[in-house]
Amino acid sequence: MIKLSVVDETSPLEAVILGTAQGVGDVPKLEDAYDPKSKEHIAAGTYPKEKDMVQEMDAFAKVLEKHGVKVYRPEIIPDYNQIFSRDIGFVIDDKFIKPRILKDRDEEIQGIQYVIDQMDPAQVLQMPEGAHAEGGDVMPWKDHLFVGYSEAEDYEKYIVARTNRAGLEFLQEQFPNKKVKGFQLNKSDDNAKENALHLDCCFQPIGTNMAIIYKGGFKYEEDYNYLVNYFGEENLIHITKDEMYEMNSNVFSISPNVVVLEQGFDRLAKILEDKGFTVERVPYAEISKMEGLLRCSTLPLHRKNSN
Ligand SMILES: NC(=[NH2+])NCCC[C@H](N)C(=O)O
């Protein structure tokens, strides 16, 4: 039986699902892309190749294994993008949530069914019809659950709006002891620099009391201010619009002191090293062309001390 326990974003990681680029197949048609950065690279002829992405993900897997983490990989579904495991399910406390996600991606869960089958069925929850969420929008953080979501006006308008109010409310009902705080994000289906696809594309807690944040990702200044008050200005690392586009907030914590970064994130690496973090760097620039990075490709199952 697989033990589930995740109460925050950084406690020492013991078990994780890491997506796979194997079988991702050829360049999708422009009209089949579901995020603006992929569209940009399809149009420019620079869409990433399977072989390069497989190498990047293997490098990431090696770093996780070096730190003693048990890594599960999805079973391969031919010609299907299974890189971003984060979104297709998520663990909060000792529950595995099966959310309702973007239609174009709803077969992805089949690749990790063999992992779900090893969980206690009483710990697996299915979100009801009409309630939508993707794991990139969901972040347990101590007594809080931070959730990126869109109200109907945006949810119905954008393919990149993936979590709705019903999804947020489902999470509040299931976890009555947590303070569920929703944040509306700025969305664009056509311009990646104006789009916070998920909450983890503009914000992520690190260490024990810090966070990486891009103010422009938040639709409402009061939501951004909530986080400034919660973490304290001195504990926030602000990133620029270009850094958001390069996905600097989508790093991944193996523990409160060890953070995995894309190898080109020099400015962020320096800031984190100056604060005493151990920084692991992996090549992930090809994967970043699909508007996801390290956090997006992981689905933590168990973090130590968290329960
Ligand atoms: N957790 C995340 N931010 N995931 C990114 C997923 C990117 C993927 N291209 C999509 O549009 O669904």
The ligand as a MOL file (V3000), in Angstrom:
LIG
                    3D

  0  0  0     0  0            999 V3000
M  V30 BEGIN CTAB
M  V30 COUNTS 12 11 0 0 0
M  V30 BEGIN ATOM
M  V30 1 N 1.0740 22.7410 -13.2060 0
M  V30 2 C 1.2790 23.3540 -14.3280 0
M  V30 3 N 1.5470 24.6290 -14.3340 0 CHG=1
M  V30 4 N 1.1750 22.6430 -15.4690 0
M  V30 5 C 1.4270 23.1360 -16.7550 0
M  V30 6 C 0.6950 22.3660 -17.8110 0
M  V30 7 C 1.0530 22.8460 -19.1890 0
M  V30 8 C 0.2830 22.1940 -20.3030 0
M  V30 9 N 0.7890 22.6450 -21.5520 0
M  V30 10 C -1.2050 22.5570 -20.2060 0
M  V30 11 O -1.5950 23.4910 -20.8440 0
M  V30 12 O -1.9870 21.9330 -19.5380 0
M  V30 END ATOM
M  V30 BEGIN BOND
M  V30 1 1 1 2
M  V30 2 2 2 3
M  V30 3 1 2 4
M  V30 4 1 4 5
M  V30 5 1 5 6
M  V30 6 1 6 7
M  V30 7 1 7 8
M  V30 8 1 8 9
M  V30 9 1 8 10
M  V30 10 2 10 11
M  V30 11 1 10 12
M  V30 END BOND
M  V30 END CTAB
M  END
